Amino acid sequence: MKFIGVRIIQNDPAKAAARLSQKLNLACRQDGADYVVDVPGCEIRFTKGGIGPAQEAQEGYYVGLQHLAFNSTDLAASVRKCLEHGTELTNGEAISYNPKIWGTGMNYVNPVCPDGYGLEICQRLDLPAAEMSGMTAGMEHIGIPVRNLEESIAWYEQLGFKAGTIVLNHRDSDNADIHCAMLEGDGVILETYEFEHMDHEPFVNQPFHALRFAGEKNAVLTGPNGETVEVIAA
Ligand SMILES: [Fe+2]
C-alpha cells in the first residue's frame, strides 16, 4: 500500500479547505464535490458529510484520527512566517517540546484550527536543521489518540507498519502521562498515543474520518479507535 492522504468530513468542505489552505499557504482545488489541499506527497481531502459541530473536548476524552502534523526543518522560522502570515498559534510564539520521541525529542507549535481536527508544525531534533522557503515542508505525521496502545500497534503492524520504541512522557501543563509510539510504513508516519488513567469511555473523533492508501483492491477497514482506513485500487 502507498499513502495517498486523508479524508476529513465537514458540513462546509469548501470553507474548511480554504481555511487550511490559507493558514498554511498551501494550494487548494475542487475535485468533484470534494475540496483538496495539496501537500507534497499527499493530499488532504474535504468531503461533505452530516456531522454535527466539532465536539469541544479535552485531550484524553476522545480517540481516533486527531491531528495533521507538518514538517519543519527550522521551527523558529516557521513560527515567524506563521505570525507574519496571520496564522494564529495556540501558544503564540512559544515552542513546545515533546521529549524522547525519535530519541532526542521534537519541538512543535499548534496552529489554531476550529474544524474538529488539530494542526501541528514540528521539527524533529534527531535530523539536521535546514533553511526552508515555506511555512512547512510537507507532512510529518498523523496523530491518533488510542484506547490501547499495544492493540493499535498490532492492528497497524498487520497493515505493514513498523513501531518505534514506546516512550512515556509526563506533561506538566495538564499533569498528563502519555504513552506514545511512532509507527512508520506505507509512506506515512502515525503518532499513536494513549493517555494513562483514562477512566471513562472516550468518544471517536468524527470530522477527521479516514487514512487513505492506494493498494491492490478497494477496501474500507475500521481501526481499533473507530478510524477508517480506505484502500483504493491503484
Ligand atoms: Fe503530533
Residues whose N, C-alpha, C, O or C-beta is under 5 A from the ligand:
A	BS01	LIG	A69 E120 G143 E191
